[in-house]
Amino acid sequence: MLNQRPGIQDRVRTQARKSFPKTAFSLLGLATAIALASSLTGTAWSQTEAANSADSLAAWAKIATVLQHPRCLNCHQLNSPLQGDERRPHIPQVVRGPDNHGVSAMRCGNCHNDMGNNDTSGTPGGLHWQLAPVSMLWQGLSVGDLCRTVKDPAHNGNRTGAMLIEHMENEPLVLYGWNPGKGREPIPIPHDQVVELTKVWVAGGMPCPQ
């Protein structure tokens, strides 16, 4: 009589066989849903990343026009600064010197004071007035090479992206570009807009064109 009644183990096996298709189907559906969600998330992430990169590159293109403007580029030279919107040789002739401030009696501070522009003489001035370090030589660089130079700590004063934003926002020599004194064209893009463009470029990973 005991052998004629299914045991507990038999009932469990029977129930497992009945429920297996449903369980398998549920697991398969769950796996499919996860895979689909991952795919959609990956696609959305890729699209966002591409958009951020595109925005950053567009921001850099505008930043580059600022850095290649005479107000910036005139002092990012190898040995001697340039003058004016036409970027003519500096008169009197001055050379870099060991500290980027000139040599002997021909020192930058002899004519350019730390207080700002001299409206009487027409001589520009500002705090930290000097030639940019040789490591920051920008003359002759393409837009892409300029980008790679600006973001390279070995060529930007060991600055991070956040420090580049701060430099663009507060450095007196940078601010001079928007207040160069009479007879000189200021940088045409408003300063606050350039700061925002720098933030966009940094937030996007500081990408550079080829």
ROVO-171001 format. One record per residue: x, y, z of N, C-alpha, C, CB in turn. Coordinates in steps of 0.05 Angstrom, whole numbers, plus 5000, padded with zeros to 4 digits. Glycine has a CB too. Example, Ala and Ser with C-alpha at 12.3 -4.5 7.8 and 13.67 -1.06 7.14 Angstrom:
<sites>
526448865156524649105156526449345156522649115181
525749555142527349795143525850015157528249885114
</sites>
This chain:
<sites>
501749765000500050005000501750255000498150005024
504050245014505750485015506850544988507950445035
507450334972508650384946506750504926509750134935
504050484931502050584912501550884915499450434916
502451004936501951294941504651444935500951354970
504451644920506851794914508051924939506352014893
510651904942511952024965512252324962514651894969
513252444983513652734983515552824962514552835011
517752664959519752734939518652714911522152544942
516852514906515652494879513952734873514052234877
512352814894510653054889512253304884508853094913
514453334898516153564894517353564866518453564914
518253324856519353314829517253374808520553034825
514753274813512553324794511953614793510053164802
511753744816511154024817513354194804510654124846
515854104808518054254796517954234766520754134806
517253994755517053964726514854134715516553664719
512654164729510354324720511054624720507954284737
512554714740513154994743515655084727513555064772
517254884718519754964704519355144680521254704696
517455074662517155254639516555544646514855154621
514755574667514055844675516455984687511755844695
517955844704520355964716522456034696521455774737
522855844677524855894657524056134639525255644639
521456144633520556364617520856634632517556324609
520356634657520656874673523556964674519556834702
525356774679528156844680529156944653529756604688
528156814632528956904605527957184600527856714584
525457234608524357504604525957714620521457514612
526657644645528157824662530857884649528557704690
532257674639534857714627534657884602536057444619
532457844587532058004563531658294570529757904546
529958344591529458614599531958754609527358614622
533658604624536158724634537958794611537558534653
538158604592539858654568538858894552539958414551
536258914549535059144534535559404549532059104530
535159394575535659644591538559724590534759604620
540359534591543159594590543859714563544859344595
542659594542543259694515542259984512541859514494
539860034522538660304519540260504536535760304528
541060414560542660584577545360644564543060464605
546660444553549160474539548960664516550260214530
546660634501546260814478545861094487543860724462
544261134508543761404518546361524529541661394541
547961364543550561464553552361544530551861254571
552461374509554161434487553261694473554161204466
550661734470549661974458550262214474546561954453
549962194501550662414519553562484518549762354547
555262274518558162314517558962444490559562044520
557662364469558262484442557362774442556862324420
554962824454554063104455555863274471551163114466
556763174494558663324511561263374497559163174537
562263174482564663214467564363424445565662944456
562063404432561563604410561363884422558963524395
559963914444559664174457562464274466557764154481
564064094477566764174486568464264463568063944501
568364124441569964194418569064464406569863974396
566464504406565364764397566264984415562264754395
566264934441567165134460570165194456566765044489
571764984452574665034447575065204422576064764444
573565154401573965304376573665604382571865224355
571865684400571565964406573766064425568866014419
574565884444576765954462579366004446577265734483
579765844426582265864410582366144396582365644388
580066254388580166514375581066734395577366594364
580466684421581366864442584366844446579866814468
585366594448588166554454589966634430588666264461
588866634406590366714383589967014376589566544359
588467154393588067444389590667584397585667544406
591267814385593767954392594068014422593868214377
591768064436591968124464593267894480589268194476
592867654471594167424484596767344470592167184484
596667314444598867194430601367374429598067134401
600967644432603367824430605467764452602368104433
604567654474606467594496607067294498605467704522
605767124482606466844482608366784459603866664480
610666924460612766904440615266774451613367194429
617066704433619466564441621466744456620766444417
622166974444624367134455623567424459626767114438
621867534442621167814444618167854440622667994424
616868034455613968074452613468224426612868234476
610968224418609968384395608168604405608468204374
607568794388605969024396603669064377607769274397
601469174388599269264372597569054360600269444351
595369144347593468954334594768824309590969094326
596668974297598068864274600368684281599069094256
600968664307602968484317605768544305602268194311
606568794308609168884298611268834319609069194291
613868834311616068794331615969014353618768804316
616568934377616569114400618669324397616868954426
617969574401619869804402619569944428619270004378
621769964444624469874437624769574438626470004456
626969474426627469194425627969084453629769134406
626368894461626768754487626968454482624468824506
628468324500628668034499627767914525631567954492
627367654525626067524547627667554574625867224541
630167474573631667474598631167224614631067724615
632767174635632466924651629966904667634866904669
628667134673626167114689623767204674626467294714
623967224647621767304629620967604632619267134635
622667764645622068044650624068224635622068104679
625568124616627568284602630368264615626668574603
632168424604634968414614635968694619636768264594
637968714636639368964642637469194646641369024618
637969414630636269654633633669624618637769894623
633369424601630869384586629069174599631569294557
627969264622626169094637623269174631626769114667
621468974632618669034626617569254644616968774629
618269234670617169424689618169704685617869334716
620169754668621070024663618870194650623570024646
617170064634615070214620612270114628615370174590
612069864634609469744640609169714671609069464626
607469864683607169844712605069644720606570124724
605069584746603169394757600369504762604269274783
600069764759597569894766595569884743598070184773
596469834718594569834696595670004673591869924705
593870064654594570224631595270514638592370214610
597270624625597970904628596571054605601070944628
594371194611592871334591594371574579590271424602
596271684594597771914584599771824563599272044608
601271614568603271524549602171324529605671404564
599871214536598671004519599970724523598971074490
601670704544602970454549601170264566605670504564
600770024556599169844572600669734596598269604555
599169634615600469524639598469354655601569754656
599569224675597969054692599768874710596068884675
598568774730599968604749601068354734598168514772
603568284741604968044729605768094700603167804732
606068344692606768394664609468274657606668694659
609468094637611967954629611367794605613067774652
613467684592613167484572612167224584615767444555
610367084571609566814580612066634580607266704563
612166444599614466254599614766114572614066044621
617166034566617665894540615965644537620665814538
615365514559613665274558610865344548613465144586
610065594549607465684539607665824513606165864560
609565754497609865874470607565784453612565794457
605965974442603665904426603965984396601166044437
605966154391606266254364606666024344608766444362
605166024322605465824301603965564306608265774298
602565534328601165284334598465274320600765244364
597765044310595065004300593065004323594864734284
590465024316588465024337588564764354585665054325
589064534340589264284355591764274373589364054336
594064364362596464364378596364554401598964424361
595064784397594664984418593064854440593265234407
590964714433589264574453590864384469586964434439
592464214456594064014470596064144488595363834451
597164374480599064524497597764644521600364744480
595364764517593964894539593164694561591565044529
592364454554591464264574593764094586589364084562
596164114575598363954584599664094608600463914562
599663974632600864094656603764174652600663904679
605164044634607964114629608264374614609363884614
606064464602606064704585604064914593605664634556
602764874616600665074624601065164653597864944622
603565134663604065214691603065014711602665484696
602964754703602164534720599264584731604064514744
597464664713594764724721592864494713593764984708
590964444731588764254724586664404709587564124750
584564264700582364394686581064604704580264184678
580664544729579364734748581164984751578864604775
583764934752585665164754585765334729588465064761
585365204706585165364681582765544681585165174657
580565444691578165614694578665844712575665444704
579865794735580466004754582466214741581665894780
584366114727586266294714584866464693588566124700
583166354677581766504657579866704670580166314639
578866644693576866814706578167044722575166654725
580567004734581567194753584367304748581567084780
585967184731588667274727588767554715590167074709
590167744728590268024718591168044689592068184735
593167894680594067904653591967804633596667754649
590367614642588167524625586067744622586867264636
585367864645583368074645584168324629582768164674
586768364626587768584610586768574581590868584610
586368324571585468294544582768424538585168004538
581168484558578668614554578768914562576468484571
581068994571581469284577584369364569580969334608
584969364543587769394534588669684531588069264508
586769874536587570154533586970254505590570194540
587170514502586470644477588270554454586570954480
587070534431588570454407588970164403591170594408
587769994421588069704419585369574420589969594441
584969374403582469234402582269044426582069084376
580069064442579768864463578868594450577668954484
579068384465578068124456575068144451578767904477
574168064428571368114420569267954435571068074391
569967714445568067554460568067644489568767254458
565667704500565567794528567067604547562667824537
568267714568569867554586568267344600571167734607
565867414610564267214624563466984606561767344636
563167044580562466824561564866644557561566944534
567266754556569666594553570066414577572166774549
569466514601569666344625567766114623569066514650
565266164614563265954612564165754590560566074605
565265844568566265664548568465484558567265824523
570165604575572365444587571165224605574265624603
569065294620567865094638566664864621565665224655
565364934599564264724581566464544570562664854558
568664674562570864514551572064324572573064704540
572464424596573564264617571664044625574264444642
569064114628567063914636566863684616564364044639
567363734591567263534570569863374567566563654544
571763414585574263264584576463394569573662994572
576163644561578163804547579063664521580563844565
577163594504577963464479579263664460575463344465
580863564442582263734423581763644394585363724429
581563824376581263744348583963634337580463984330
583863504315586263394303588063614293585563204280
</sites>
